[in-house]
Amino acid sequence: MSSVGIILAVVVGIAILGLVVWTYRWETSGDDYNENNDNVSKADSAK
């Protein structure tokens, strides 16, 4: 039971890490990410 839990935890960890890396690469390479980031910065400056 414990070995199955460890294997499951490793698989889930790799899947989450892969998703985070993929999302990071996708956002930084897209113009939408830059536009959204600029909008957030302007909103913070306006406050």
URZIZI-V945308 format. One record per backbone hydrogen bond with DSSP energy under -1.0 kcal/mol. CO is the residue of the C=O (numbers start at 0). NH is the residue of the N-H. Records with the same first field share a line. If there is no record, write none. Layout:
CO->NH, NH
//
This chain:
0->4
1->5
2->6
3->7
4->8
5->9
6->10
7->11
8->12
9->13
10->14
11->15
12->16
13->17
14->18
15->19
16->20
17->21
18->22
19->23
20->24
21->25
22->26
23->27
24->28
30->34
31->35
32->36
33->37
34->38
35->39
36->40
37->41
38->42
39->43
40->44
41->45
//
